Amino acid sequence: MTAMKNAAHLAVLAIWVVLGVLFSLKTLFLPALLPVVLFWAWFAGYAAFTSFLSNQFKGPLAAVGVHGATLLALQLVPKVMPFGIVRVGLDLLF
């Protein structure tokens, strides 16, 4: 059961990695690399947070549910400072 949970968690994080690579390639030719660094720093925190939360539950659907609930919670965070720091990865991608 743990292997399936880890695989589901890895699959969702892999989607984020693909989006991050596409974003990085899109902004590769910009003179400022700060948005790319901000996204990958945000992603590291997001991956650590969702890994911690998904370890609290059992089963692969719980890992996917943790990611879904986290995304919904991030959508509810206002885009004003200092709360905007929490959702910087979403704002850069979308």
The first five atom37 places (N, CA, C, CB, O) and aatype in JSON, in Angstrom:
{
  "aatype": [12, 16, 0, 12, 11, 2, 0, 0, 8, 10, 0, 19, 10, 0, 9, 17, 19, 19, 10, 7, 19, 10, 13, 15, 10, 11, 16, 10, 13, 10, 14, 0, 10, 10, 14, 19, 19, 10, 13, 17, 0, 17, 13, 0, 7, 18, 0, 0, 13, 16, 15, 13, 10, 15, 2, 5, 13, 11, 7, 14, 10, 0, 0, 19, 7, 19, 8, 7, 0, 16, 10, 10, 0, 10, 5, 10, 19, 14, 11, 19, 12, 14, 13, 7, 9, 19, 1, 19, 7, 10, 3, 10, 10, 13],
  "atom_mask": [
    [1, 1, 1, 1, 1],
    [1, 1, 1, 1, 1],
    [1, 1, 1, 1, 1],
    [1, 1, 1, 1, 1],
    [1, 1, 1, 1, 1],
    [1, 1, 1, 1, 1],
    [1, 1, 1, 1, 1],
    [1, 1, 1, 1, 1],
    [1, 1, 1, 1, 1],
    [1, 1, 1, 1, 1],
    [1, 1, 1, 1, 1],
    [1, 1, 1, 1, 1],
    [1, 1, 1, 1, 1],
    [1, 1, 1, 1, 1],
    [1, 1, 1, 1, 1],
    [1, 1, 1, 1, 1],
    [1, 1, 1, 1, 1],
    [1, 1, 1, 1, 1],
    [1, 1, 1, 1, 1],
    [1, 1, 1, 0, 1],
    [1, 1, 1, 1, 1],
    [1, 1, 1, 1, 1],
    [1, 1, 1, 1, 1],
    [1, 1, 1, 1, 1],
    [1, 1, 1, 1, 1],
    [1, 1, 1, 1, 1],
    [1, 1, 1, 1, 1],
    [1, 1, 1, 1, 1],
    [1, 1, 1, 1, 1],
    [1, 1, 1, 1, 1],
    [1, 1, 1, 1, 1],
    [1, 1, 1, 1, 1],
    [1, 1, 1, 1, 1],
    [1, 1, 1, 1, 1],
    [1, 1, 1, 1, 1],
    [1, 1, 1, 1, 1],
    [1, 1, 1, 1, 1],
    [1, 1, 1, 1, 1],
    [1, 1, 1, 1, 1],
    [1, 1, 1, 1, 1],
    [1, 1, 1, 1, 1],
    [1, 1, 1, 1, 1],
    [1, 1, 1, 1, 1],
    [1, 1, 1, 1, 1],
    [1, 1, 1, 0, 1],
    [1, 1, 1, 1, 1],
    [1, 1, 1, 1, 1],
    [1, 1, 1, 1, 1],
    [1, 1, 1, 1, 1],
    [1, 1, 1, 1, 1],
    [1, 1, 1, 1, 1],
    [1, 1, 1, 1, 1],
    [1, 1, 1, 1, 1],
    [1, 1, 1, 1, 1],
    [1, 1, 1, 1, 1],
    [1, 1, 1, 1, 1],
    [1, 1, 1, 1, 1],
    [1, 1, 1, 1, 1],
    [1, 1, 1, 0, 1],
    [1, 1, 1, 1, 1],
    [1, 1, 1, 1, 1],
    [1, 1, 1, 1, 1],
    [1, 1, 1, 1, 1],
    [1, 1, 1, 1, 1],
    [1, 1, 1, 0, 1],
    [1, 1, 1, 1, 1],
    [1, 1, 1, 1, 1],
    [1, 1, 1, 0, 1],
    [1, 1, 1, 1, 1],
    [1, 1, 1, 1, 1],
    [1, 1, 1, 1, 1],
    [1, 1, 1, 1, 1],
    [1, 1, 1, 1, 1],
    [1, 1, 1, 1, 1],
    [1, 1, 1, 1, 1],
    [1, 1, 1, 1, 1],
    [1, 1, 1, 1, 1],
    [1, 1, 1, 1, 1],
    [1, 1, 1, 1, 1],
    [1, 1, 1, 1, 1],
    [1, 1, 1, 1, 1],
    [1, 1, 1, 1, 1],
    [1, 1, 1, 1, 1],
    [1, 1, 1, 0, 1],
    [1, 1, 1, 1, 1],
    [1, 1, 1, 1, 1],
    [1, 1, 1, 1, 1],
    [1, 1, 1, 1, 1],
    [1, 1, 1, 0, 1],
    [1, 1, 1, 1, 1],
    [1, 1, 1, 1, 1],
    [1, 1, 1, 1, 1],
    [1, 1, 1, 1, 1],
    [1, 1, 1, 1, 1]
  ],
  "atom_positions": [
    [[0.82, -1.19, 0.0], [0.0, 0.0, 0.0], [0.86, 1.25, 0.0], [-0.93, 0.0, 1.2], [0.52, 2.25, -0.64]],
    [[1.98, 1.2, 0.71], [2.84, 2.38, 0.76], [3.48, 2.64, -0.59], [3.92, 2.19, 1.83], [3.7, 3.8, -0.95]],
    [[3.79, 1.6, -1.33], [4.4, 1.79, -2.65], [3.43, 2.5, -3.58], [4.82, 0.44, -3.25], [3.85, 3.38, -4.34]],
    [[2.17, 2.15, -3.54], [1.18, 2.81, -4.4], [0.99, 4.27, -3.97], [-0.17, 2.06, -4.34], [0.82, 5.15, -4.81]],
    [[1.01, 4.52, -2.67], [0.88, 5.9, -2.17], [2.06, 6.73, -2.65], [0.78, 5.93, -0.62], [1.88, 7.86, -3.11]],
    [[3.26, 6.18, -2.54], [4.45, 6.89, -3.0], [4.43, 7.12, -4.51], [5.71, 6.12, -2.61], [4.84, 8.18, -4.98]],
    [[3.94, 6.14, -5.26], [3.85, 6.28, -6.71], [2.85, 7.37, -7.09], [3.45, 4.95, -7.35], [3.1, 8.14, -8.01]],
    [[1.72, 7.42, -6.4], [0.73, 8.46, -6.68], [1.29, 9.84, -6.34], [-0.56, 8.21, -5.88], [1.11, 10.79, -7.1]],
    [[1.97, 9.94, -5.21], [2.59, 11.21, -4.8], [3.66, 11.62, -5.82], [3.21, 11.09, -3.39], [3.73, 12.79, -6.2]],
    [[4.47, 10.68, -6.26], [5.5, 10.96, -7.25], [4.9, 11.37, -8.58], [6.39, 9.74, -7.43], [5.44, 12.25, -9.25]],
    [[3.79, 10.77, -8.97], [3.15, 11.12, -10.24], [2.65, 12.56, -10.22], [1.99, 10.17, -10.54], [2.8, 13.29, -11.2]],
    [[2.05, 12.97, -9.11], [1.56, 14.35, -9.03], [2.73, 15.32, -9.0], [0.67, 14.53, -7.77], [2.68, 16.36, -9.66]],
    [[3.78, 15.0, -8.26], [4.95, 15.88, -8.25], [5.64, 15.92, -9.61], [5.95, 15.42, -7.17], [6.23, 16.94, -9.97]],
    [[5.58, 14.82, -10.37], [6.16, 14.8, -11.71], [5.43, 15.76, -12.64], [6.13, 13.38, -12.28], [6.05, 16.38, -13.5]],
    [[4.14, 15.88, -12.47], [3.38, 16.85, -13.27], [3.86, 18.26, -12.96], [1.86, 16.73, -12.99], [4.03, 19.08, -13.86]],
    [[4.08, 18.55, -11.67], [4.61, 19.86, -11.28], [6.0, 20.09, -11.86], [4.65, 19.98, -9.75], [6.32, 21.2, -12.28]],
    [[6.83, 19.06, -11.89], [8.18, 19.19, -12.45], [8.11, 19.51, -13.94], [8.99, 17.91, -12.23], [8.85, 20.36, -14.42]],
    [[7.23, 18.85, -14.66], [7.07, 19.13, -16.09], [6.62, 20.57, -16.29], [6.05, 18.15, -16.73], [7.15, 21.27, -17.16]],
    [[5.66, 21.03, -15.51], [5.23, 22.42, -15.61], [6.37, 23.38, -15.28], [4.04, 22.69, -14.69], [6.52, 24.42, -15.92]],
    [[7.17, 23.03, -14.29], [8.3, 23.87, -13.91], [9.37, 23.92, -15.0], [0.0, 0.0, 0.0], [9.95, 24.97, -15.25]],
    [[9.63, 22.79, -15.63], [10.61, 22.77, -16.71], [10.11, 23.59, -17.89], [10.91, 21.32, -17.15], [10.88, 24.34, -18.49]],
    [[8.84, 23.46, -18.22], [8.28, 24.28, -19.3], [8.36, 25.76, -18.97], [6.83, 23.89, -19.58], [8.7, 26.58, -19.83]],
    [[8.06, 26.12, -17.74], [8.17, 27.5, -17.3], [9.61, 27.98, -17.36], [7.62, 27.66, -15.89], [9.88, 29.1, -17.79]],
    [[10.54, 27.13, -16.93], [11.96, 27.5, -16.95], [12.45, 27.71, -18.38], [12.8, 26.43, -16.26], [13.2, 28.64, -18.65]],
    [[12.04, 26.84, -19.28], [12.43, 26.99, -20.68], [11.81, 28.23, -21.31], [12.04, 25.75, -21.48], [12.43, 28.89, -22.14]],
    [[10.58, 28.55, -20.9], [9.92, 29.74, -21.43], [10.64, 31.01, -21.0], [8.46, 29.78, -20.97], [10.76, 31.95, -21.78]],
    [[11.13, 31.04, -19.77], [11.79, 32.23, -19.24], [13.31, 32.14, -19.34], [11.38, 32.46, -17.8], [14.01, 32.97, -18.75]],
    [[13.82, 31.17, -20.06], [15.26, 30.96, -20.15], [15.97, 32.14, -20.79], [15.55, 29.71, -20.93], [17.09, 32.47, -20.39]],
    [[15.35, 32.77, -21.75], [16.01, 33.84, -22.48], [15.73, 35.22, -21.91], [15.6, 33.8, -23.92], [16.1, 36.23, -22.51]],
    [[15.07, 35.28, -20.77], [14.87, 36.56, -20.1], [16.14, 36.91, -19.34], [13.63, 36.5, -19.14], [16.85, 36.03, -18.86]],
    [[16.43, 38.21, -19.22], [17.65, 38.58, -18.5], [17.59, 38.29, -17.0], [17.93, 40.05, -18.72], [18.62, 38.1, -16.36]],
    [[16.4, 38.26, -16.45], [16.26, 38.01, -15.01], [15.85, 36.56, -14.77], [15.21, 38.98, -14.38], [14.86, 36.09, -15.32]],
    [[16.61, 35.86, -13.97], [16.3, 34.47, -13.65], [15.59, 34.34, -12.31], [17.58, 33.64, -13.64], [15.36, 33.23, -11.84]],
    [[15.23, 35.46, -11.71], [14.58, 35.41, -10.41], [13.27, 34.64, -10.42], [14.34, 36.81, -9.92], [13.02, 33.88, -9.49]],
    [[12.4, 34.8, -11.44], [11.16, 34.0, -11.43], [11.41, 32.49, -11.45], [10.31, 34.37, -12.61], [10.68, 31.74, -10.82]],
    [[12.43, 32.05, -12.16], [12.74, 30.63, -12.22], [13.21, 30.14, -10.86], [13.81, 30.34, -13.29], [12.78, 29.09, -10.39]],
    [[14.08, 30.91, -10.22], [14.58, 30.54, -8.9], [13.44, 30.54, -7.88], [15.7, 31.49, -8.45], [13.36, 29.66, -7.03]],
    [[12.56, 31.54, -7.98], [11.41, 31.59, -7.06], [10.5, 30.39, -7.23], [10.62, 32.88, -7.29], [10.02, 29.82, -6.25]],
    [[10.25, 30.0, -8.49], [9.39, 28.84, -8.71], [9.99, 27.58, -8.11], [9.13, 28.64, -10.2], [9.3, 26.83, -7.41]],
    [[11.27, 27.32, -8.37], [11.88, 26.08, -7.88], [12.01, 26.08, -6.37], [13.23, 25.87, -8.53], [11.94, 25.02, -5.75]],
    [[12.21, 27.24, -5.76], [12.23, 27.32, -4.3], [10.84, 27.02, -3.75], [12.72, 28.71, -3.82], [10.7, 26.31, -2.75]],
    [[9.81, 27.58, -4.4], [8.43, 27.32, -3.98], [8.11, 25.83, -4.14], [7.44, 28.19, -4.79], [7.49, 25.23, -3.28]],
    [[8.54, 25.25, -5.25], [8.27, 23.84, -5.51], [8.93, 22.95, -4.46], [8.74, 23.45, -6.91], [8.34, 21.95, -4.04]],
    [[10.14, 23.29, -4.05], [10.81, 22.49, -3.02], [10.01, 22.52, -1.72], [12.24, 23.02, -2.77], [9.85, 21.49, -1.06]],
    [[9.51, 23.68, -1.35], [8.68, 23.78, -0.16], [7.36, 23.05, -0.31], [0.0, 0.0, 0.0], [6.89, 22.39, 0.62]],
    [[6.75, 23.16, -1.49], [5.49, 22.48, -1.75], [5.66, 20.97, -1.71], [4.93, 22.9, -3.11], [4.84, 20.26, -1.13]],
    [[6.74, 20.48, -2.31], [7.0, 19.03, -2.31], [7.25, 18.53, -0.89], [8.2, 18.69, -3.21], [6.77, 17.46, -0.52]],
    [[7.99, 19.29, -0.11], [8.25, 18.87, 1.27], [6.97, 18.87, 2.1], [9.3, 19.79, 1.92], [6.73, 17.95, 2.88]],
    [[6.16, 19.9, 1.92], [4.91, 20.0, 2.68], [3.93, 18.88, 2.32], [4.25, 21.35, 2.45], [3.34, 18.26, 3.2]],
    [[3.76, 18.63, 1.03], [2.84, 17.58, 0.62], [3.39, 16.19, 0.95], [2.55, 17.68, -0.88], [2.62, 15.27, 1.21]],
    [[4.71, 16.04, 0.94], [5.29, 14.75, 1.36], [4.99, 14.49, 2.83], [6.81, 14.73, 1.11], [4.64, 13.37, 3.22]],
    [[5.14, 15.53, 3.64], [4.85, 15.39, 5.06], [3.37, 15.05, 5.27], [5.21, 16.69, 5.82], [3.05, 14.15, 6.05]],
    [[2.48, 15.75, 4.59], [1.05, 15.49, 4.76], [0.65, 14.12, 4.24], [0.24, 16.56, 4.07], [-0.16, 13.44, 4.86]],
    [[1.2, 13.71, 3.1], [0.79, 12.41, 2.55], [1.33, 11.26, 3.39], [1.28, 12.27, 1.11], [0.77, 10.16, 3.34]],
    [[2.38, 11.48, 4.15], [2.87, 10.43, 5.06], [1.96, 10.24, 6.26], [4.29, 10.77, 5.53], [2.06, 9.22, 6.95]],
    [[1.08, 11.17, 6.52], [0.16, 11.06, 7.64], [-1.02, 10.14, 7.32], [-0.36, 12.43, 8.02], [-1.72, 9.69, 8.23]],
    [[-1.23, 9.85, 6.04], [-2.37, 9.03, 5.61], [-1.87, 7.76, 4.94], [-3.28, 9.82, 4.65], [-0.7, 7.64, 4.59]],
    [[-2.79, 6.82, 4.76], [-2.45, 5.57, 4.07], [-3.26, 5.5, 2.79], [-2.73, 4.32, 4.98], [-4.41, 5.95, 2.74]],
    [[-2.67, 4.94, 1.77], [-3.37, 4.73, 0.51], [-3.02, 5.76, -0.54], [0.0, 0.0, 0.0], [-2.7, 6.9, -0.22]],
    [[-3.09, 5.33, -1.81], [-2.72, 6.23, -2.9], [-3.72, 7.36, -3.13], [-2.56, 5.44, -4.17], [-3.33, 8.45, -3.54]],
    [[-4.99, 7.1, -2.88], [-5.97, 8.16, -3.08], [-5.8, 9.29, -2.07], [-7.39, 7.6, -2.98], [-6.12, 10.45, -2.35]],
    [[-5.3, 8.96, -0.9], [-5.05, 9.99, 0.1], [-3.94, 10.92, -0.35], [-4.69, 9.35, 1.45], [-4.0, 12.12, -0.1]],
    [[-2.91, 10.38, -1.02], [-1.82, 11.23, -1.52], [-2.32, 12.18, -2.59], [-0.68, 10.36, -2.08], [-1.97, 13.36, -2.6]],
    [[-3.14, 11.68, -3.49], [-3.72, 12.54, -4.52], [-4.68, 13.55, -3.88], [-4.47, 11.7, -5.59], [-4.73, 14.71, -4.29]],
    [[-5.43, 13.12, -2.88], [-6.33, 14.02, -2.17], [-5.59, 15.13, -1.44], [0.0, 0.0, 0.0], [-6.07, 16.26, -1.37]],
    [[-4.42, 14.81, -0.89], [-3.61, 15.84, -0.22], [-3.2, 16.9, -1.23], [-2.35, 15.21, 0.44], [-3.26, 18.09, -0.92]],
    [[-2.79, 16.5, -2.41], [-2.41, 17.47, -3.43], [-3.61, 18.3, -3.88], [-1.79, 16.75, -4.64], [-3.5, 19.51, -4.05]],
    [[-4.74, 17.66, -4.06], [-5.94, 18.4, -4.45], [-6.36, 19.39, -3.39], [0.0, 0.0, 0.0], [-6.7, 20.53, -3.7]],
    [[-6.35, 18.97, -2.13], [-6.74, 19.86, -1.04], [-5.74, 21.01, -0.9], [-6.84, 19.08, 0.28], [-6.13, 22.14, -0.61]],
    [[-4.46, 20.71, -1.1], [-3.45, 21.76, -1.02], [-3.64, 22.8, -2.12], [-2.05, 21.16, -1.1], [-3.53, 24.0, -1.88]],
    [[-3.93, 22.34, -3.33], [-4.17, 23.28, -4.43], [-5.42, 24.12, -4.18], [-4.31, 22.53, -5.76], [-5.42, 25.32, -4.44]],
    [[-6.46, 23.5, -3.67], [-7.67, 24.28, -3.35], [-7.38, 25.3, -2.26], [-8.8, 23.35, -2.92], [-7.86, 26.44, -2.34]],
    [[-6.62, 24.91, -1.26], [-6.28, 25.85, -0.19], [-5.41, 26.99, -0.72], [-5.55, 25.11, 0.95], [-5.58, 28.13, -0.3]],
    [[-4.5, 26.69, -1.63], [-3.66, 27.75, -2.21], [-4.47, 28.71, -3.06], [-2.55, 27.14, -3.05], [-4.15, 29.89, -3.14]],
    [[-5.52, 28.21, -3.7], [-6.38, 29.09, -4.5], [-7.15, 30.06, -3.61], [-7.35, 28.26, -5.33], [-7.53, 31.15, -4.06]],
    [[-7.39, 29.68, -2.37], [-8.12, 30.55, -1.45], [-7.26, 31.62, -0.8], [-8.76, 29.73, -0.39], [-7.77, 32.58, -0.23]],
    [[-5.94, 31.46, -0.89], [-5.03, 32.44, -0.3], [-5.06, 33.71, -1.15], [-3.56, 31.87, -0.19], [-4.92, 33.62, -2.37]],
    [[-5.25, 34.89, -0.54], [-5.29, 36.12, -1.34], [-3.94, 36.43, -1.98], [-5.73, 37.3, -0.46], [-2.89, 36.0, -1.5]],
    [[-3.98, 37.19, -3.06], [-2.77, 37.52, -3.8], [-2.08, 38.77, -3.26], [-3.1, 37.72, -5.26], [-1.31, 39.4, -3.99]],
    [[-2.32, 39.12, -2.04], [-1.69, 40.3, -1.44], [-0.54, 39.85, -0.55], [-2.72, 41.14, -0.64], [-0.53, 38.73, -0.04]],
    [[0.41, 40.74, -0.37], [1.55, 40.43, 0.51], [1.08, 40.42, 1.94], [2.7, 41.45, 0.32], [0.18, 41.2, 2.26]],
    [[1.59, 39.65, 2.8], [2.64, 38.66, 2.68], [2.11, 37.3, 2.25], [3.36, 38.52, 3.98], [2.89, 36.36, 2.1]],
    [[0.79, 37.18, 2.04], [0.22, 35.88, 1.67], [0.6, 35.45, 0.26], [-1.29, 35.93, 1.79], [0.57, 34.26, -0.05]],
    [[0.96, 36.41, -0.59], [1.33, 36.1, -1.96], [2.56, 35.22, -2.06], [0.0, 0.0, 0.0], [2.75, 34.55, -3.07]],
    [[3.4, 35.23, -1.03], [4.6, 34.4, -1.03], [4.23, 32.92, -1.02], [5.5, 34.73, 0.18], [4.93, 32.09, -1.61]],
    [[3.13, 32.58, -0.36], [2.71, 31.18, -0.26], [2.27, 30.64, -1.62], [1.57, 31.04, 0.75], [2.46, 29.46, -1.91]],
    [[1.69, 31.5, -2.45], [1.18, 31.04, -3.74], [1.99, 31.52, -4.93], [-0.23, 31.49, -3.91], [1.47, 31.56, -6.04]],
    [[3.24, 31.87, -4.73], [4.07, 32.42, -5.81], [4.23, 31.43, -6.95], [5.43, 32.82, -5.28], [4.27, 31.84, -8.11]],
    [[4.34, 30.15, -6.67], [4.49, 29.15, -7.72], [3.28, 29.07, -8.63], [0.0, 0.0, 0.0], [3.42, 28.94, -9.85]],
    [[2.09, 29.16, -8.04], [0.88, 29.14, -8.86], [0.77, 30.4, -9.7], [-0.36, 28.99, -7.98], [0.37, 30.34, -10.86]],
    [[1.12, 31.54, -9.12], [1.01, 32.79, -9.85], [2.01, 32.87, -11.0], [1.22, 33.97, -8.9], [1.71, 33.46, -12.04]],
    [[3.18, 32.28, -10.83], [4.15, 32.28, -11.91], [3.74, 31.36, -13.05], [5.51, 31.87, -11.38], [3.97, 31.67, -14.22]],
    [[3.15, 30.23, -12.72], [2.76, 29.27, -13.77], [1.52, 29.7, -14.52], [2.54, 27.9, -13.17], [1.44, 29.61, -15.74]],
    [[0.53, 30.17, -13.76], [-0.75, 30.43, -14.39], [-0.99, 31.9, -14.42], [-1.89, 29.72, -13.68], [-2.02, 32.35, -14.91]]
  ]
}
